[in-house]
Amino acid sequence: MSEPRVLCQFKGGCVGGTRMPLLSGVDLTIEVGESLVFHGPSGGGKSTLLKALLGGHHVCRGEYWFQGQLVNESVLKALRRVVAYIPQQPEVGKETVLDYLRRPFGWKAWGGSAFDHDVAGYWFARFGLDQEILSTFSDKLSGGQRQRISIIRALMTGRKILVADEPTSALDDEACRQVVDALLLSNEFTVISASHDFRWIDHCQRRVLVANGRVGEFKGSTEDNKKVGIV
Amino acid sequence: MSGSGAVGLVQLALFYSVLLLPGALLWWLGLRGLVKGLAIGVARMTLQLGLIGIYLKFLFDQDSLWLNAVWLLVMLTIANLHILTRAKMSRGHLFWISQFSLLVGVGLVLGGMILVVQPEPWYQTRYLIPLAGMLLGNCLTGNILVLERFYSAVSERYEQFMADLLLGASLYEALQPFIRDALQAALNPVVATLTTLGLVALPGMMTGQILGGRNRLRL
């Protein structure tokens, strides 16, 4: 059996502001291939921590390593080329779904790869979406449709490392199952996520509690979580 | 000129009373800040229009290149400061960038206009100052609209901006949809004016010339 490879490491860093950081003393190692979920009360810093993984928030008074390199501006650029981010509340702007999905293919970081209708069609079918909505303006979609479109946009990058913020919060049971199947149970992706949703949390291999300004491994069961009211 | 004459202070005051109706309506709708802004705007406009006769006459009499250049710079700086204030931008950070952009933008178009009109000498005040004034007036509206729209869109849809950045977009790439929205919002009124220029705006502007007996096909 090969040794697990370390994807990224926080070594004693603070996240979310320098004077009064939202989280401090963050020690965390995430390995390639695992599915990890940050859980805990709202406003506890889960989303902030996820964004910090991608350089959306500064890590201060500590170190953040990604694939064996101390993260700085140039490593950050490389990092954002291998990790796909799925936002919590996808605000898709005033464009059609097709334009929304296509737009990143014009970005430099996507390396000139072309938008592939077949790949889009595959994910639409897998997530139970009708391709007719491609020509619909994004602001006319339901919350659940928008969330799945946002996931598809990330998956169309072809990247195998996903950072997902509440990926199932607006989904019904059937759509949630489809997303869990594709992202977690397929074992194709490394998934780092934040969630309050047991339908998602229960399928993640690791749970990390983010609460009271601290980050720590949680070994208890879902029932324990419910008892202490942290999810 | 038949049918036109000097407007007295009483007539002017009576005419301004038409503003009472929209003013009262805005007040009733709770837009008191806007009513205050309207009142200050009208007062400033009246003062400026009162003074314009004095300073324009002076500038026209002098017809000096350097005086015109200084006056253009004053107009440009006032427009710039007004744009930054109304769009709630930092004057300290953006003054020179905005000043330079206005100077280049207005300078290029003004140069083109002078080439077409060919006044003698080229810096003749009665062409240079009104043309620059019209250009700066349009810049003022367009810039305030575009900046306000841009910054409010970014703050309203911050998550979209952040999501694109974290998905690998460069700063410019992530801002592109917002830039497009802002330009569209700012240019829509200009395009609307252009498409109806001969039917709505221009007859109004040219009435004075027509009443004055000027040939409408010549400048």
Interface residues (C-beta under 8 A of the other chain):
Chain A: K51 L54 G55 G56 R80 R81 A84 Y85 P87 Q88 Q89 P90 E91 V92 G93 K94 E95 R103 P104 G106 W107 K108 A109 W110 S150 R153 A154 T157 V163
Chain B: R157 E159 Q160 M162 A163 D164 L165 L166 L167 G168 A169 S170 E173 P177 D181
